[in-house]
């Protein structure tokens, strides 16, 4: 498989890709149906609005508390994991994260790595880096496996292949999987994928997983999944490499259940997932399964930029449930691939600028109607609309006094726009200029839009009142 084929095109081309997606009736219909289904499933899991708000408040406080103590908790996590026999690695950039993982794989003469679902590995483009050194990185999540087989990227952070129909998957398997016949039976399609993956689990030298929550107090990596592939990746190969962003740490095990309960119900409308894995170290003497070596790669990749700003720090509260995408009218109409980034939808619009810089992503925060639906459904109450407005401002202006500039600060700044606003400020702050403008405007009526029946062509005419006020008053007087 050509690794270069899978790479995203620049986010700066968002408008062109969005236009193509909007013109695709089949794509719009598929996403609309899928999102309506997920919205209804989520709503059924939260029948009591007051109980939901209490749970959201608790989850928000847990995430804010964890972030407030993030440097301390990360050091505690490293100590506990090291005590447990886990090797901890720190990666400031995507390139550094890939180099660390490649180094581990090469020390074990790895030819095949099987991967559980991990958005951070997508973020650092690990599969491409592994392919460049001759190591196959096979996705084992069924949705991820499907899009990888088709040379695509995930279109949703929870459901990677949500944009595909069963007919498309059936044709893909028949064309790409040796010995597979064409079938539109979902059960048979799952069986075909499972048969391929089961063999790979047994032969891979290294398994990889993401991390949903990392518990500092106990040195425990928590992994949420539905298919069991995550458990296979973390127990069958001799080496397990976990990768996660630095923000996923919490202090105590008791902080995990409130977040876990909201994650599953917000993501897929499930009361609970099929598997919840807790990993605290490699195989101990006398144990019959589990990896003999465990590594954790903690990735920054722009997160410290968001962390340094009190308002933007709330971006890191995210638990990657995808609810904001499911309720976003923009994402629903254009799908995930149009964004050109690992994280699409509202969460991608506020986190991608920190990872890739505003020069490459300044158009993304504008891909929102600011309707507020994303903020209303976020289980940890990230103020997404406010953050979108803030990033729009940062893209248009230089850094404010006392604030460190963001990567790509002012990338969307326009001299014309600056001149227009400077002129507006001069006009409305100087009475003499304002009076002169009013005098001039009344004498240039010929330049206003043409009228159509007493109304401008650019507006919908008002419906005439059934009766004028005078007529109503006259009729009332007659009745008396």
GITAHU-V779889 format. One record per residue. N is the residue number from 1. RES is the residue in one letter. PSI is psi in whole degrees, -180 to 180 (999 if undefined). OMEGA is omega in whole degrees, 0 to 359 (NA if undefined). Layout:
n=N res=RES psi=PSI omega=OMEGA
n=N res=RES psi=PSI omega=OMEGA
This chain:
n=1 res=X psi=133 omega=182
n=2 res=X psi=114 omega=182
n=3 res=X psi=-37 omega=182
n=4 res=X psi=-28 omega=181
n=5 res=X psi=-30 omega=187
n=6 res=X psi=-14 omega=186
n=7 res=X psi=145 omega=179
n=8 res=X psi=149 omega=171
n=9 res=X psi=163 omega=185
n=10 res=X psi=143 omega=178
n=11 res=X psi=-20 omega=179
n=12 res=X psi=-17 omega=179
n=13 res=X psi=20 omega=183
n=14 res=X psi=-46 omega=186
n=15 res=X psi=-41 omega=180
n=16 res=X psi=-44 omega=180
n=17 res=X psi=-36 omega=178
n=18 res=X psi=-40 omega=179
n=19 res=X psi=-41 omega=178
n=20 res=X psi=-43 omega=181
n=21 res=X psi=-41 omega=180
n=22 res=X psi=-32 omega=180
n=23 res=X psi=-8 omega=181
n=24 res=X psi=96 omega=183
n=25 res=X psi=-38 omega=181
n=26 res=X psi=-44 omega=180
n=27 res=X psi=-45 omega=181
n=28 res=X psi=-42 omega=180
n=29 res=X psi=-42 omega=180
n=30 res=X psi=-46 omega=182
n=31 res=X psi=-40 omega=180
n=32 res=X psi=-45 omega=179
n=33 res=X psi=-43 omega=181
n=34 res=X psi=-43 omega=181
n=35 res=X psi=-40 omega=176
n=36 res=X psi=-41 omega=179
n=37 res=X psi=-46 omega=181
n=38 res=X psi=-37 omega=178
n=39 res=X psi=-44 omega=181
n=40 res=X psi=-39 omega=179
n=41 res=X psi=-42 omega=178
n=42 res=X psi=-46 omega=182
n=43 res=X psi=-37 omega=180
n=44 res=X psi=-24 omega=180
n=45 res=X psi=-12 omega=181
n=46 res=X psi=68 omega=183
n=47 res=X psi=-21 omega=183
n=48 res=X psi=103 omega=183
n=49 res=X psi=-37 omega=181
n=50 res=X psi=-41 omega=178
n=51 res=X psi=-40 omega=178
n=52 res=X psi=-45 omega=181
n=53 res=X psi=-34 omega=175
n=54 res=X psi=-41 omega=179
n=55 res=X psi=-40 omega=178
n=56 res=X psi=-40 omega=179
n=57 res=X psi=-43 omega=179
n=58 res=X psi=-45 omega=180
n=59 res=X psi=-41 omega=178
n=60 res=X psi=-44 omega=180
n=61 res=X psi=-38 omega=178
n=62 res=X psi=-46 omega=181
n=63 res=X psi=-41 omega=179
n=64 res=X psi=-39 omega=178
n=65 res=X psi=-43 omega=180
n=66 res=X psi=-42 omega=180
n=67 res=X psi=-35 omega=179
n=68 res=X psi=-29 omega=181
n=69 res=X psi=23 omega=188
n=70 res=X psi=-50 omega=181
n=71 res=X psi=-43 omega=180
n=72 res=X psi=-42 omega=182
n=73 res=X psi=-35 omega=178
n=74 res=X psi=-40 omega=178
n=75 res=X psi=-40 omega=178
n=76 res=X psi=-41 omega=178
n=77 res=X psi=-45 omega=180
n=78 res=X psi=-43 omega=180
n=79 res=X psi=-47 omega=183
n=80 res=X psi=-42 omega=179
n=81 res=X psi=-41 omega=178
n=82 res=X psi=-42 omega=176
n=83 res=X psi=-32 omega=181
n=84 res=X psi=-3 omega=179
n=85 res=X psi=11 omega=179
n=86 res=X psi=137 omega=178
n=87 res=X psi=122 omega=185
n=88 res=X psi=134 omega=180
n=89 res=X psi=146 omega=180
n=90 res=X psi=131 omega=180
n=91 res=X psi=119 omega=180
n=92 res=X psi=-30 omega=184
n=93 res=X psi=170 omega=177
n=94 res=X psi=-41 omega=181
n=95 res=X psi=-40 omega=180
n=96 res=X psi=-39 omega=178
n=97 res=X psi=-45 omega=179
n=98 res=X psi=-42 omega=181
n=99 res=X psi=-40 omega=179
n=100 res=X psi=-47 omega=183
n=101 res=X psi=-41 omega=178
n=102 res=X psi=-41 omega=179
n=103 res=X psi=-43 omega=178
n=104 res=X psi=-46 omega=182
n=105 res=X psi=-42 omega=182
n=106 res=X psi=-32 omega=177
n=107 res=X psi=-23 omega=179
n=108 res=X psi=16 omega=178
n=109 res=X psi=46 omega=186
n=110 res=X psi=135 omega=173
n=111 res=X psi=-25 omega=183
n=112 res=X psi=130 omega=172
n=113 res=X psi=130 omega=173
n=114 res=X psi=137 omega=188
n=115 res=X psi=131 omega=166
n=116 res=X psi=176 omega=184
n=117 res=X psi=129 omega=180
n=118 res=X psi=109 omega=178
n=119 res=X psi=-28 omega=179
n=120 res=X psi=-36 omega=177
n=121 res=X psi=-33 omega=173
n=122 res=X psi=-42 omega=181
n=123 res=X psi=-42 omega=181
n=124 res=X psi=1 omega=180
n=125 res=X psi=50 omega=184
n=126 res=X psi=-40 omega=183
n=127 res=X psi=-39 omega=180
n=128 res=X psi=-42 omega=180
n=129 res=X psi=-39 omega=178
n=130 res=X psi=-41 omega=179
n=131 res=X psi=-34 omega=181
n=132 res=X psi=-24 omega=179
n=133 res=X psi=14 omega=174
n=134 res=X psi=21 omega=178
n=135 res=X psi=128 omega=177
n=136 res=X psi=131 omega=175
n=137 res=X psi=106 omega=186
n=138 res=X psi=125 omega=176
n=139 res=X psi=134 omega=182
n=140 res=X psi=-14 omega=168
n=141 res=X psi=133 omega=188
n=142 res=X psi=-43 omega=178
n=143 res=X psi=-43 omega=178
n=144 res=X psi=-38 omega=179
n=145 res=X psi=-41 omega=181
n=146 res=X psi=-49 omega=183
n=147 res=X psi=-33 omega=176
n=148 res=X psi=-41 omega=180
n=149 res=X psi=-30 omega=182
n=150 res=X psi=7 omega=178
n=151 res=X psi=31 omega=181
n=152 res=X psi=178 omega=173
n=153 res=X psi=160 omega=177
n=154 res=X psi=146 omega=178
n=155 res=X psi=0 omega=180
n=156 res=X psi=145 omega=184
n=157 res=X psi=-19 omega=179
n=158 res=X psi=-41 omega=183
n=159 res=X psi=86 omega=190
n=160 res=X psi=-33 omega=185
n=161 res=X psi=29 omega=185
n=162 res=X psi=-19 omega=182
n=163 res=X psi=-5 omega=184
n=164 res=X psi=146 omega=175
n=165 res=X psi=165 omega=178
n=166 res=X psi=-29 omega=178
n=167 res=X psi=-40 omega=178
n=168 res=X psi=-40 omega=180
n=169 res=X psi=-39 omega=178
n=170 res=X psi=-45 omega=179
n=171 res=X psi=-39 omega=179
n=172 res=X psi=-48 omega=181
n=173 res=X psi=-41 omega=180
n=174 res=X psi=-33 omega=182
n=175 res=X psi=-34 omega=191
n=176 res=X psi=-22 omega=183
n=177 res=X psi=117 omega=181
n=178 res=X psi=129 omega=177
n=179 res=X psi=-4 omega=181
n=180 res=X psi=137 omega=177
n=181 res=X psi=161 omega=179
n=182 res=X psi=125 omega=175
n=183 res=X psi=142 omega=177
n=184 res=X psi=9 omega=175
n=185 res=X psi=121 omega=181
n=186 res=X psi=-41 omega=180
n=187 res=X psi=-41 omega=179
n=188 res=X psi=-38 omega=178
n=189 res=X psi=-43 omega=177
n=190 res=X psi=-39 omega=179
n=191 res=X psi=-39 omega=178
n=192 res=X psi=-47 omega=179
n=193 res=X psi=-40 omega=181
n=194 res=X psi=-39 omega=180
n=195 res=X psi=-40 omega=178
n=196 res=X psi=-46 omega=186
n=197 res=X psi=-36 omega=182
n=198 res=X psi=-40 omega=178
n=199 res=X psi=-39 omega=182
n=200 res=X psi=-36 omega=178
n=201 res=X psi=-38 omega=185
n=202 res=X psi=-21 omega=185
n=203 res=X psi=-13 omega=183
n=204 res=X psi=140 omega=178
n=205 res=X psi=-28 omega=184
n=206 res=X psi=139 omega=173
n=207 res=X psi=145 omega=180
n=208 res=X psi=148 omega=176
n=209 res=X psi=164 omega=168
n=210 res=X psi=-171 omega=177
n=211 res=X psi=126 omega=176
n=212 res=X psi=-42 omega=177
n=213 res=X psi=137 omega=176
n=214 res=X psi=121 omega=186
n=215 res=X psi=116 omega=184
n=216 res=X psi=-38 omega=186
n=217 res=X psi=-36 omega=185
n=218 res=X psi=-10 omega=185
n=219 res=X psi=51 omega=184
n=220 res=X psi=134 omega=176
n=221 res=X psi=121 omega=183
n=222 res=X psi=134 omega=185
n=223 res=X psi=122 omega=181
n=224 res=X psi=132 omega=180
n=225 res=X psi=167 omega=181
n=226 res=X psi=-23 omega=193
n=227 res=X psi=-16 omega=183
n=228 res=X psi=-9 omega=180
n=229 res=X psi=-33 omega=178
n=230 res=X psi=-39 omega=178
n=231 res=X psi=-37 omega=178
n=232 res=X psi=-43 omega=180
n=233 res=X psi=-31 omega=186
n=234 res=X psi=-4 omega=182
n=235 res=X psi=-31 omega=186
n=236 res=X psi=-53 omega=179
n=237 res=X psi=156 omega=180
n=238 res=X psi=-24 omega=182
n=239 res=X psi=130 omega=176
n=240 res=X psi=125 omega=175
n=241 res=X psi=121 omega=175
n=242 res=X psi=143 omega=180
n=243 res=X psi=138 omega=181
n=244 res=X psi=160 omega=173
n=245 res=X psi=154 omega=184
n=246 res=X psi=-15 omega=184
n=247 res=X psi=-7 omega=187
n=248 res=X psi=1 omega=184
n=249 res=X psi=142 omega=170
n=250 res=X psi=164 omega=186
n=251 res=X psi=-50 omega=190
n=252 res=X psi=159 omega=175
n=253 res=X psi=-33 omega=182
n=254 res=X psi=-14 omega=177
n=255 res=X psi=-14 omega=184
n=256 res=X psi=-47 omega=184
n=257 res=X psi=-43 omega=178
n=258 res=X psi=-38 omega=179
n=259 res=X psi=-42 omega=180
n=260 res=X psi=-44 omega=181
n=261 res=X psi=-38 omega=178
n=262 res=X psi=-33 omega=181
n=263 res=X psi=-53 omega=186
n=264 res=X psi=-41 omega=181
n=265 res=X psi=-33 omega=179
n=266 res=X psi=-31 omega=186
n=267 res=X psi=-58 omega=187
n=268 res=X psi=6 omega=181
n=269 res=X psi=23 omega=178
n=270 res=X psi=144 omega=176
n=271 res=X psi=-34 omega=179
n=272 res=X psi=154 omega=178
n=273 res=X psi=168 omega=182
n=274 res=X psi=-39 omega=183
n=275 res=X psi=139 omega=170
n=276 res=X psi=105 omega=186
n=277 res=X psi=139 omega=177
n=278 res=X psi=115 omega=187
n=279 res=X psi=123 omega=183
n=280 res=X psi=6 omega=178
n=281 res=X psi=177 omega=178
n=282 res=X psi=177 omega=179
n=283 res=X psi=132 omega=178
n=284 res=X psi=160 omega=175
n=285 res=X psi=132 omega=180
n=286 res=X psi=-16 omega=178
n=287 res=X psi=146 omega=188
n=288 res=X psi=-11 omega=179
n=289 res=X psi=177 omega=182
n=290 res=X psi=158 omega=181
n=291 res=X psi=151 omega=177
n=292 res=X psi=-12 omega=182
n=293 res=X psi=132 omega=180
n=294 res=X psi=135 omega=178
n=295 res=X psi=148 omega=172
n=296 res=X psi=127 omega=177
n=297 res=X psi=116 omega=179
n=298 res=X psi=120 omega=189
n=299 res=X psi=132 omega=174
n=300 res=X psi=-74 omega=177
n=301 res=X psi=52 omega=175
n=302 res=X psi=-9 omega=183
n=303 res=X psi=-34 omega=180
n=304 res=X psi=-26 omega=175
n=305 res=X psi=-47 omega=177
n=306 res=X psi=-39 omega=183
n=307 res=X psi=-32 omega=185
n=308 res=X psi=-18 omega=181
n=309 res=X psi=128 omega=187
n=310 res=X psi=-39 omega=180
n=311 res=X psi=-47 omega=183
n=312 res=X psi=-18 omega=180
n=313 res=X psi=-31 omega=181
n=314 res=X psi=-18 omega=174
n=315 res=X psi=-36 omega=185
n=316 res=X psi=-2 omega=176
n=317 res=X psi=-18 omega=188
n=318 res=X psi=137 omega=176
n=319 res=X psi=13 omega=174
n=320 res=X psi=51 omega=178
n=321 res=X psi=-26 omega=180
n=322 res=X psi=4 omega=182
n=323 res=X psi=-35 omega=180
n=324 res=X psi=-36 omega=178
n=325 res=X psi=-44 omega=184
n=326 res=X psi=-28 omega=183
n=327 res=X psi=1 omega=185
n=328 res=X psi=123 omega=180
n=329 res=X psi=-25 omega=178
n=330 res=X psi=-53 omega=179
n=331 res=X psi=-40 omega=182
n=332 res=X psi=-30 omega=184
n=333 res=X psi=-22 omega=184
n=334 res=X psi=-13 omega=180
n=335 res=X psi=180 omega=188
n=336 res=X psi=-32 omega=186
n=337 res=X psi=-25 omega=182
n=338 res=X psi=-27 omega=184
n=339 res=X psi=-29 omega=178
n=340 res=X psi=16 omega=181
n=341 res=X psi=165 omega=179
n=342 res=X psi=-43 omega=182
n=343 res=X psi=106 omega=179
n=344 res=X psi=-176 omega=176
n=345 res=X psi=-167 omega=184
n=346 res=X psi=-42 omega=181
n=347 res=X psi=-37 omega=177
n=348 res=X psi=-34 omega=180
n=349 res=X psi=-26 omega=182
n=350 res=X psi=-18 omega=181
n=351 res=X psi=-30 omega=181
n=352 res=X psi=-37 omega=178
n=353 res=X psi=-28 omega=178
n=354 res=X psi=-31 omega=182
n=355 res=X psi=-37 omega=187
n=356 res=X psi=-12 omega=181
n=357 res=X psi=150 omega=181
n=358 res=X psi=-25 omega=179
n=359 res=X psi=-35 omega=181
n=360 res=X psi=-19 omega=191
n=361 res=X psi=8 omega=187
n=362 res=X psi=-20 omega=179
n=363 res=X psi=-24 omega=185
n=364 res=X psi=-45 omega=179
n=365 res=X psi=-17 omega=177
n=366 res=X psi=-8 omega=181
n=367 res=X psi=54 omega=182
n=368 res=X psi=143 omega=175
n=369 res=X psi=-6 omega=184
n=370 res=X psi=34 omega=179
n=371 res=X psi=-21 omega=177
n=372 res=X psi=0 omega=182
n=373 res=X psi=-38 omega=181
n=374 res=X psi=-43 omega=179
n=375 res=X psi=-33 omega=182
n=376 res=X psi=-30 omega=183
n=377 res=X psi=-10 omega=181
n=378 res=X psi=123 omega=184
n=379 res=X psi=-19 omega=179
n=380 res=X psi=16 omega=172
n=381 res=X psi=47 omega=172
n=382 res=X psi=127 omega=180
n=383 res=X psi=69 omega=188
n=384 res=X psi=-46 omega=180
n=385 res=X psi=-40 omega=179
n=386 res=X psi=-38 omega=179
n=387 res=X psi=-35 omega=177
n=388 res=X psi=-44 omega=179
n=389 res=X psi=-42 omega=179
n=390 res=X psi=-44 omega=181
n=391 res=X psi=-33 omega=175
n=392 res=X psi=-43 omega=179
n=393 res=X psi=-44 omega=181
n=394 res=X psi=-33 omega=180
n=395 res=X psi=-23 omega=184
n=396 res=X psi=-12 omega=187
n=397 res=X psi=162 omega=173
n=398 res=X psi=166 omega=182
n=399 res=X psi=142 omega=178
n=400 res=X psi=152 omega=178
n=401 res=X psi=133 omega=180
n=402 res=X psi=-1 omega=180
n=403 res=X psi=136 omega=176
n=404 res=X psi=139 omega=179
n=405 res=X psi=143 omega=175
n=406 res=X psi=158 omega=176
n=407 res=X psi=121 omega=182
n=408 res=X psi=17 omega=181
n=409 res=X psi=132 omega=176
n=410 res=X psi=17 omega=185
n=411 res=X psi=-27 omega=182
n=412 res=X psi=10 omega=183
n=413 res=X psi=138 omega=182
n=414 res=X psi=131 omega=178
n=415 res=X psi=-37 omega=179
n=416 res=X psi=-47 omega=179
n=417 res=X psi=-42 omega=177
n=418 res=X psi=-42 omega=181
n=419 res=X psi=-40 omega=180
n=420 res=X psi=-46 omega=181
n=421 res=X psi=-34 omega=176
n=422 res=X psi=-42 omega=177
n=423 res=X psi=-41 omega=179
n=424 res=X psi=-43 omega=180
n=425 res=X psi=-42 omega=179
n=426 res=X psi=-40 omega=182
n=427 res=X psi=-44 omega=187
n=428 res=X psi=-3 omega=177
n=429 res=X psi=-1 omega=180
n=430 res=X psi=107 omega=184
n=431 res=X psi=-39 omega=182
n=432 res=X psi=-44 omega=178
n=433 res=X psi=-40 omega=182
n=434 res=X psi=-43 omega=179
n=435 res=X psi=-39 omega=179
n=436 res=X psi=-40 omega=178
n=437 res=X psi=-44 omega=178
n=438 res=X psi=-42 omega=178
n=439 res=X psi=-44 omega=182
n=440 res=X psi=-40 omega=183
n=441 res=X psi=-37 omega=181
n=442 res=X psi=-17 omega=181
n=443 res=X psi=4 omega=179
n=444 res=X psi=34 omega=183
n=445 res=X psi=-22 omega=181
n=446 res=X psi=-18 omega=181
n=447 res=X psi=-3 omega=180
n=448 res=X psi=162 omega=181
n=449 res=X psi=145 omega=181
n=450 res=X psi=149 omega=182
n=451 res=X psi=152 omega=178
n=452 res=X psi=102 omega=181
n=453 res=X psi=36 omega=179
n=454 res=X psi=7 omega=182
n=455 res=X psi=148 omega=181
n=456 res=X psi=152 omega=183
n=457 res=X psi=-17 omega=183
n=458 res=X psi=2 omega=181
n=459 res=X psi=155 omega=179
n=460 res=X psi=125 omega=181
n=461 res=X psi=144 omega=176
n=462 res=X psi=145 omega=177
n=463 res=X psi=135 omega=179
n=464 res=X psi=145 omega=179
n=465 res=X psi=147 omega=180
n=466 res=X psi=-40 omega=179
n=467 res=X psi=144 omega=177
n=468 res=X psi=164 omega=178
n=469 res=X psi=-39 omega=179
n=470 res=X psi=-42 omega=180
n=471 res=X psi=-39 omega=179
n=472 res=X psi=-43 omega=180
n=473 res=X psi=-39 omega=180
n=474 res=X psi=-43 omega=180
n=475 res=X psi=-39 omega=180
n=476 res=X psi=-38 omega=180
n=477 res=X psi=-39 omega=179
n=478 res=X psi=-37 omega=180
n=479 res=X psi=-30 omega=177
n=480 res=X psi=999 omega=NA
